[in-house]
Amino acid sequence: MTFLLTLLAAIFVLGPLIALHEWGHYIVARLCGVKVLTYSIGFGPKLFGWTSKKSGIDYRISALPLGGYVKMLDEREGEVAKEEQHLAFNRQHPLKKIAIVAAGPIMNFVIAIVLFWVLFMTPSEQLATKIGQVLPDTPAAIAQLPVGDKIIAIDGHEVQTWEGINYRLAGRMGETDNVSVTLQSEAKANGLNASTDSTKTYQAPVKEFMQGAAQGKDALSSFGMIPWQPQIEPIVGDLTPDGAASRQGLKVGDRITAINGEAIKDWISATRIIRDSPETLLNFTVLRDGKSVQLQIMPQGKKDNLGNDYGQIGAMVAQSEIVIPDAYKTTVVYGPGESLVKSFEKTEQLAVMTVSSMGKMLSGMIGLENLSGPITIAKVAKQSFDISWQMVLSTAALISLSLAVLNLLPIPVLDGGHIVYYLIELIRGKPLSEGVQMVGLNIGLLLLAGFMVLAIGNDISRLF
């Protein structure tokens, strides 16, 4: 059942993105006077479809849902009647060819912008960007960032949400440098005497950020800057029968007071240590019936949707009401115009970050294990449906953006590679020879196949 739901989620999210990408090629081709023969979602054998009586175009859904294609009349792929030669793609001016090929990725950029625009216009109550906790032995701790101050900029870029902070920090993955964090003190944020309160910029040193021991952690935890979190008493409320905690002596009602000698004052601190210690024997100190009890518990190793290891002991917290202080709440809402500006800014930021991440992979700054394939994308799509409609739109926007950037890479088999060919044709006044184009195509296919094998291999490794 889970597999079926994951498959349906992937189809629901990816299907429209692929269809609209191909529609971009399709509509611009028709506007440029090129005859379209086939519009296909998916590759391989035709599953079902129809042929337009007016245009003769074969609209189809094909068996392999890993993309799609628009087949146009082209003399390089078969004989073309003399009266239709002016409709052939290969006979078009290079600028028309570039427009047709670029239309697919541009459509994906447009989708991302529109989806982000809708999300920015949706009012949401969020945690204010005040630092709730600074983790020890992290860049934030080294920079001595004060708890309670509000984060207003990362590396000079204004941030208004924790999501924005996370993206800015994630963009520094693999780097060794200083991260600039601009904070506003509590008093100034409340409009008090500005002569005694001011904004201040701190320099936090990172080394191979989010790599090594921090591999798999989120950007905020790796940096050591945590939002406000509720003070939940570290009392065990329930246990799974087959969990490590139950097997190794933890009982309902136990209060966890220390793990490996580190004092535990709230449940979240305990879960952070447990999650960061898969298959590692931990020494627990618990208070039971007024007496201190020593236990040794080894968290079971699990994998999240991105294949990152985490620990789990099968213990749940006792139920308690969570009240967020007003000082740590903020309502984020933008008008249509401001939302549009922010959607363009976010699309640009994430596109640059995607290209930068690819460069870092190629240079070895970050590992190739960060590359994800269709299995991970499907799991993330399913997870987004479990959270909210906003998360579904956000996931679709991110995937659409990734499709746009990927397709614009200058690899011959991709749209970006074809654009390079037609730019060369525009400059030379004639196309490259078919032999040269075929060599480039074969190289592109090998590169793309290599990336796909690596990505799917990473996906499979994350399952086990």
Buried (B, 14 or more C-beta within 10 A) or exposed (E): EEEEEBBBBBBBBBBBBBBBBBBBBBBBBBEBEBBBBBBBBBEEEEEEBEEEEEEEBBBBBBEEBEBBBBBBBBEEEEEBEEEEEEBBBBBBEBEBBBBBBBBBBBBBBBBBBBBBBBBBBBEEEBBBBBBBBBBEEBBBBBBEBEBBBBBBBBBEBEBBBBEBBBBBBBBBBBBEEBBBBBBBBBBBBEEEEEEEBEBEEBEBEBEBBBBEEBBBBEBBBBBBBBBBBBEBEBBBBEBBEEBBBBBBBBBEEBBBBBBEEEEBEBBBBBBBBBBBBBEBEBEBBBBBEEEEBEBEBBBBEEBEBBBBBBBBBBBBBBEEEEEEEEBBEBEBEBEEEEBBEBBBBBBEBBBEBBEBBBEBBEEEBBBEBBBBBBBBBBBBBBBBBEEEEBBBBBBBBBBBBBBBBBBBBBBBBBBBBBBBBBBBBBEEEEBBEEEEBEEBBEBBEEBBEEBBEBBBBBBEEBEE
